[in-house]
Amino acid sequence: MAKAVFYHAGCPVCVDAEQMILNYLDPAKTEIEVVNFGTDTSRIEEAELAGVKSVPALVLDGWVYHINFGASMEDVKK
């Protein structure tokens, strides 16, 4: 089963991207996790180690897909 982690900061751009992208992933084939840095900053380092440079971003089986540009990871840390 594939693993997808959608990282975002809770901003309107991120929430729209979450709704759009996650509707296309098949939960029968993909384990889906959503991480909102607005409510959980403890996962920022994990995202950076995975290669996330900005949010919203989708990490799918180790590949990072940056979707639009809501905020840099430096902005997320503030």
N, C-alpha and C positions, 0 to 999 in steps of 0.2 A: 504494500500500500504506500502511495506517495504521501509525503508530509509537506503541508503548506503552513507557513506562519505569516500572517498579515500584520505588519507593524504600522502603527499610526499614532498621531498625537491628539486625536479627538477634534481637530478642526473641521470645518465644513467640507473642505476639499478631501480630507482623509475619509470622513464618514461616507461621502458620496462614492469615493473609490472603493471602499469596503463593500458597500451594498452592490455596486456594479460587478466587481471582480468575483466576489464570493458566490454570487448567483450562478456563475459559470462553472464553478468547481463541483464535481460530483462527489458528495460525501460518502458514497459507496466505494469510491476509488481513492479518495484523498482524505487523510486525517487533517482537519482544518483547525487552526488555533488563531485567535485574534489577540494581539497585544496592544493595548491602548496606553501609551506613555503618559497620558493625562491622568490616569488613575493608577498606573504601575510603573514607576521609574526604575525599579529594581532590575528590569530586563534590558536597559539601555546598553550595557556593556556586551551582553549576549548578541544584541542586534549588530553592534559595531564589529564584533568578532566574525559575524556571519557575512560582513561586507556591506551592510546597510549604511549609505551615506546621507540619505534624506528620506523623509516619509511623505506620503505613504509608500510602502515598499512591500513586496511579496517575496518571501524566500520559499522556493519550491524545490525540494530535494537538493538543497545546497546552492542553488542558482538564485541570484538576487535580481529582481525586476523592480526598478524604480518607476513608480507610476506618478506622472505629473510631478509637481514640486510644491509640496505644502510647507515643509520646513526642513532645514538642514539638521543633522544630529547635534551640531553645536547649539542651535536654537532650542532644540528639545531639552538639552541639559540645563538650560536657564530656568 
